Amino acid sequence: MMLFVVVLASHLPAQTVWLDELDLSAATQGFGVAGKNTSVDKKPITIAGQTYTRGFGTHAESSLMIELRGFANLFSAFVGVDDEVKGHQPAIEFIVYGDGAKIWSSGVMRLNDPAKLCSVSVAGIRKLELVVSDGGNGNY
């Protein structure tokens, strides 16, 4: 998934902060190690044939908590199933929580589905949690 957070403060110009610029070591996942700008298998992130040079490759089930402290305004991400899982029947759901409340969901996504754009206001939110579920099938 390719993710970035836009941070705005009233007295500062808008600043885009990419997820790969943050410390991702606290991410938890069901298998392997999360990839910074790569898939879990350390390959380029590719969703439905489209390659992304920046992003966060993870394996379901996974979770990443980001401290926003109320300073961000917008969270944007392209999410989807990486092409490297061919030969499996993966299903995932990407969910964004703000201060514990669900603020966005991709719905169930499968291999070859085009990436979905998540663009959601995070104004005033202190903690953002990014979750990838197995889409209910127990596989990826």
Summary of the structure (lengths in Angstrom):
residues: 140
radius of gyration: 14.4
end to end distance: 13.9
largest distance: 51.0
contacts: 439
relative contact order: 0.24
helix: 4%
strand: 49%
